[in-house]
Amino acid sequence: MSADYYPVEAYRPATMECALASAARHAVPANIMFAVLQLEGSREGLMRRNSNGSIDFGRGQINTISFLDWQRRFQLSNDQINQMVYYATYDGCYSVDLVATLLQQRLSEPCADVWTCAANYHSKTPKHNQVYRAKLIPLASVWAQYLRTHYQMEEYTP
């Protein structure tokens, strides 16, 4: 994948405004989305290889497994997926929008509760989900307080 294949404007950081717009567009609780982003602890341009051979990309650490799922679900070409991966890696706002997309998918799946569904963003394996869930809940609470203080928001309370 050559760098000159994609437009230079792809290199933009995630902003609070684009993240809030993505949460609203995908109807996901912003406090949960920000907690997920904080837990993923990433930044634009970062790629991490996992022990299972998959790779996480960009600010949202979107996994190759999710890209392959989208490719099958929406019948996307390899070139379309390569572009998605590139933008997810280097375009912070695009990455955050994919986080909202994936989080909306996870929240719409049948689960025991909203927190388990949200933790499925990270893993559906129960032991990994429980660890992530335990970190997610308090962070989402902190983000809810921050958003209440700084933005006029509708809250989701399970």
C-alpha positions as CSV (number, residue, x, y, z in Angstrom):
1,M,0.0,0.0,0.0
2,S,1.7,3.2,-1.1
3,A,1.2,6.4,0.8
4,D,0.6,8.5,-2.3
5,Y,-2.4,6.3,-3.2
6,Y,-4.5,8.1,-0.5
7,P,-5.1,11.8,-0.2
8,V,-3.0,13.7,2.3
9,E,-6.1,15.1,4.1
10,A,-6.5,11.6,5.5
11,Y,-4.1,12.6,8.3
12,R,-6.4,14.3,10.7
13,P,-6.6,13.8,14.5
14,A,-9.8,12.8,16.2
15,T,-11.6,15.8,17.7
16,M,-14.3,15.9,20.3
17,E,-16.7,17.4,17.7
18,C,-16.3,14.5,15.3
19,A,-16.5,12.0,18.1
20,L,-19.7,13.5,19.4
21,A,-21.1,13.6,15.9
22,S,-20.3,9.9,15.3
23,A,-21.9,8.9,18.6
24,A,-25.1,10.8,17.6
25,R,-25.1,9.5,14.0
26,H,-24.8,5.9,15.2
27,A,-27.1,6.4,18.3
28,V,-24.5,5.1,20.7
29,P,-24.0,6.6,24.2
30,A,-21.1,9.0,23.9
31,N,-19.9,8.3,27.4
32,I,-19.5,4.6,26.6
33,M,-17.8,5.4,23.3
34,F,-15.3,7.7,25.0
35,A,-14.7,5.0,27.6
36,V,-14.0,2.5,24.9
37,L,-11.6,4.9,23.1
38,Q,-9.8,5.6,26.4
39,L,-9.5,1.9,27.2
40,E,-8.1,1.2,23.7
41,G,-5.5,3.8,24.5
42,S,-4.4,4.4,21.0
43,R,-3.6,7.1,18.5
44,E,-3.6,7.8,14.8
45,G,-1.0,5.8,12.9
46,L,-0.7,3.0,15.5
47,M,-0.9,-0.7,14.5
48,R,-0.6,-3.5,17.1
49,R,-0.3,-7.2,16.4
50,N,-2.3,-9.5,18.7
51,S,-1.3,-12.9,20.0
52,N,-3.9,-14.5,17.7
53,G,-2.3,-12.9,14.6
54,S,-4.9,-10.2,14.1
55,I,-3.9,-6.6,13.9
56,D,-5.6,-3.6,15.6
57,F,-5.5,-0.3,13.7
58,G,-5.6,3.4,14.6
59,R,-7.2,5.4,17.4
60,G,-10.1,2.9,17.9
61,Q,-7.8,-0.2,17.5
62,I,-10.3,-1.7,15.0
63,N,-9.3,-5.3,14.6
64,T,-8.8,-7.1,11.3
65,I,-11.6,-9.5,12.3
66,S,-14.1,-6.6,12.3
67,F,-12.8,-5.5,8.8
68,L,-13.3,-9.1,7.5
69,D,-16.8,-9.2,9.0
70,W,-17.7,-5.9,7.2
71,Q,-16.2,-7.2,4.0
72,R,-18.4,-10.3,4.1
73,R,-21.5,-8.5,5.4
74,F,-21.4,-5.6,2.8
75,Q,-19.6,-7.5,0.0
76,L,-16.7,-5.1,-0.1
77,S,-13.7,-5.6,-2.4
78,N,-10.2,-6.0,-1.0
79,D,-9.4,-2.5,-2.3
80,Q,-12.3,-1.1,-0.4
81,I,-11.2,-2.9,2.8
82,N,-7.6,-1.7,2.3
83,Q,-8.9,1.9,2.1
84,M,-11.0,1.4,5.2
85,V,-8.0,0.0,7.1
86,Y,-5.8,2.9,5.9
87,Y,-8.3,5.6,7.0
88,A,-9.0,3.8,10.2
89,T,-5.3,3.9,10.9
90,Y,-4.5,7.5,10.0
91,D,-7.7,9.5,10.0
92,G,-8.8,9.9,13.7
93,C,-12.3,11.0,12.9
94,Y,-12.8,8.1,10.5
95,S,-11.5,5.7,13.1
96,V,-13.8,7.1,15.7
97,D,-16.7,6.8,13.3
98,L,-15.8,3.1,12.9
99,V,-15.7,2.7,16.7
100,A,-19.2,4.1,16.8
101,T,-20.3,1.8,14.0
102,L,-18.9,-1.3,15.7
103,L,-20.1,-0.2,19.1
104,Q,-23.6,0.2,17.7
105,Q,-23.4,-3.3,16.2
106,R,-22.3,-4.7,19.6
107,L,-25.0,-2.8,21.5
108,S,-27.7,-4.2,19.2
109,E,-26.7,-7.8,19.7
110,P,-28.4,-9.9,22.3
111,C,-26.5,-9.8,25.6
112,A,-27.1,-10.1,29.3
113,D,-26.8,-6.3,29.7
114,V,-25.6,-3.1,27.9
115,W,-22.1,-3.3,29.6
116,T,-21.5,-6.9,28.4
117,C,-22.6,-5.8,24.9
118,A,-20.3,-2.8,25.0
119,A,-17.4,-4.9,26.3
120,N,-17.9,-7.2,23.3
121,Y,-16.2,-4.3,21.4
122,H,-13.0,-5.7,22.9
123,S,-13.9,-9.4,23.1
124,K,-16.8,-11.8,23.2
125,T,-14.7,-14.3,25.1
126,P,-16.3,-14.2,28.7
127,K,-13.0,-13.9,30.7
128,H,-11.7,-11.0,28.5
129,N,-15.1,-9.4,28.3
130,Q,-15.5,-9.4,32.1
131,V,-12.1,-7.7,32.6
132,Y,-12.8,-5.1,29.9
133,R,-16.4,-4.6,31.3
134,A,-15.0,-4.0,34.8
135,K,-12.8,-1.2,33.4
136,L,-15.4,0.2,31.1
137,I,-18.2,0.9,33.6
138,P,-16.3,3.3,35.9
139,L,-14.7,5.1,32.9
140,A,-18.1,5.5,31.3
141,S,-19.3,7.1,34.5
142,V,-16.4,9.6,34.5
143,W,-17.1,10.4,30.9
144,A,-20.8,10.9,31.6
145,Q,-19.9,13.4,34.3
146,Y,-17.5,15.2,31.9
147,L,-20.0,15.4,29.1
148,R,-22.7,16.6,31.5
149,T,-20.4,19.4,32.7
150,H,-19.1,20.5,29.3
151,Y,-21.9,19.6,26.8
152,Q,-25.7,19.6,26.7
153,M,-26.2,15.8,26.4
154,E,-29.0,13.3,26.6
155,E,-27.8,10.5,28.9
156,Y,-28.2,6.8,28.6
157,T,-28.7,5.2,31.9
158,P,-29.1,1.4,32.0
